[in-house]
């Protein structure tokens, strides 16, 4: 196990991507609004979720059906953003989640679960910064690559970013 201090550039990129995916989602829209079709972009707004679809890409606030089934999702995770294109093993994209557990526990969970799902770990880094622990896991399965970043935000909430590339 490598121990390093500092931040993850990949995590910063994933958070930036997640922020862009949910920009403007803080406004309230009635759930009885019919789905909009704006130049080939379908927007569906529900009481607890938003889904934006264009071509083969989907963005929203819940686990997309096309997300790889062999990538574990921590129990109780609250998905704050997703951006996916493709389906199953061909899916490429990211999930940004809040998780109701300590960062150390969540990092250990992902390390064990990825191994049990057949992912080969290529990188494992644990960091300590400002009294908070973070974990970065790089894994490969076939031609797919997965990056898992576990960190805590300023309030101490555990954040998980999953970024997957499919071939």
C-alpha positions in Angstrom: 0.0 0.0 0.0 1.3 3.4 -0.9 0.7 6.4 1.4 0.8 9.8 -0.1 -0.4 13.3 0.8 -2.2 15.7 -1.4 -5.2 15.6 -3.7 -6.2 13.5 -6.7 -6.2 15.3 -10.1 -8.7 12.6 -11.3 -11.0 13.4 -8.5 -10.9 17.0 -9.3 -11.8 16.2 -12.9 -14.6 14.0 -11.8 -16.0 16.6 -9.4 -15.8 19.2 -12.2 -17.6 16.9 -14.6 -20.3 16.2 -12.0 -20.7 19.9 -11.3 -21.2 20.5 -15.0 -23.7 17.6 -15.3 -25.9 19.1 -12.6 -25.5 22.8 -13.3 -28.9 24.4 -12.9 -30.5 21.4 -11.2 -31.0 23.4 -8.0 -34.2 24.9 -9.3 -37.5 23.2 -8.7 -39.7 21.9 -11.6 -43.2 20.5 -11.1 -43.2 16.7 -11.4 -46.4 16.8 -13.5 -44.4 18.6 -16.3 -44.4 16.5 -19.5 -41.1 15.3 -20.8 -39.5 18.0 -23.0 -37.9 17.3 -26.3 -35.5 20.1 -27.2 -33.8 19.4 -30.5 -33.2 15.7 -29.8 -32.6 16.1 -26.1 -35.1 14.4 -23.9 -35.5 15.8 -20.3 -37.6 14.0 -17.7 -38.1 15.6 -14.3 -39.6 13.6 -11.4 -40.1 14.2 -7.7 -36.7 12.7 -6.8 -34.8 12.5 -10.1 -33.8 14.2 -13.3 -32.8 12.4 -16.5 -31.3 14.1 -19.6 -30.9 11.9 -22.6 -29.4 12.7 -26.0 -28.4 10.1 -28.6 -26.7 7.3 -26.7 -25.8 9.4 -23.7 -27.6 9.8 -20.4 -27.1 12.2 -17.5 -29.1 12.4 -14.3 -29.4 11.9 -10.6 -30.0 8.2 -10.2 -28.2 5.0 -11.2 -28.6 4.6 -14.9 -29.9 1.2 -16.1 -27.0 0.9 -18.5 -24.4 1.2 -15.7 -22.1 -1.9 -15.5 -23.5 -4.5 -13.2 -20.0 -5.6 -12.1 -19.2 -2.3 -10.5 -20.4 -2.2 -6.9 -22.5 0.6 -5.5 -22.1 1.2 -1.8 -25.4 0.4 0.1 -27.2 3.7 0.9 -25.3 5.7 -1.6 -27.1 8.9 -2.7 -26.3 9.5 -6.4 -25.7 13.2 -6.9 -24.8 13.1 -10.6 -24.2 10.6 -13.4 -23.0 10.9 -17.0 -23.0 7.8 -19.1 -22.7 6.8 -22.7 -23.0 3.3 -24.0 -24.4 0.2 -22.1 -23.1 -2.6 -20.0 -19.4 -3.4 -20.7 -19.4 -0.7 -23.4 -20.5 2.0 -20.9 -18.2 5.0 -20.4 -18.9 7.7 -17.8 -19.0 8.6 -14.2 -21.1 8.5 -11.0 -20.7 11.0 -8.2 -22.2 9.8 -4.9 -22.5 10.7 -1.2 -22.1 7.7 1.1 -23.3 7.3 4.7 -20.0 5.7 6.1 -16.5 6.6 7.0 -14.0 7.1 4.1 -11.8 4.3 5.4 -14.6 1.8 5.5 -15.8 2.8 2.0 -12.3 2.5 0.5 -11.9 -1.0 2.1 -15.3 -2.0 0.7 -14.5 -1.0 -2.8 -11.1 -2.7 -2.7 -12.7 -6.0 -1.6 -15.8 -5.8 -3.8 -13.9 -5.0 -7.0 -11.6 -8.0 -6.4 -14.7 -10.3 -5.8 -16.2 -9.0 -9.1 -13.0 -9.9 -11.0 -11.4 -6.5 -11.3 -7.6 -6.5 -11.3 -6.2 -3.7 -9.1 -3.6 -1.6 -10.9 -3.3 1.2 -8.3 -4.1 1.6 -4.7 -3.3 4.9 -2.9 -4.4 6.0 0.6 -3.9 9.7 1.5 -4.1 11.8 4.6 -4.8 15.5 4.3 -6.3 17.9 6.9 -7.1 14.9 9.1 -9.2 13.2 6.5 -8.4 9.9 4.7 -8.9 9.4 1.0 -8.5 6.4 -1.3 -7.8 6.1 -5.0 -8.2 2.7 -6.7 -7.4 2.0 -10.3 -8.7 -1.3 -11.7 -8.9 -3.1 -15.0 -11.2 -5.9 -16.2 -10.8 -7.0 -19.8 -10.5 -3.8 -21.8 -12.4 -1.7 -19.3 -10.7 0.7 -16.8 -12.3 1.9 -13.6 -11.1 4.6 -11.2 -12.6 4.8 -7.7 -12.0 8.0 -5.6 -13.2 8.1 -2.0 -12.8 11.4 -0.1 -14.5 13.6 2.4 -15.9 17.0 1.6 -15.5 20.1 3.9 -18.4 18.9 6.1 -16.9 15.4 6.5 -19.5 13.7 4.1 -18.0 10.8 2.3 -17.9 11.3 -1.5 -17.3 8.5 -4.0 -16.6 9.1 -7.7 -16.6 6.2 -10.0 -15.2 6.8 -13.5 -15.3 3.9 -16.0 -14.2 3.6 -19.6 -15.5 0.8 -21.8 -13.9 -0.5 -25.0 
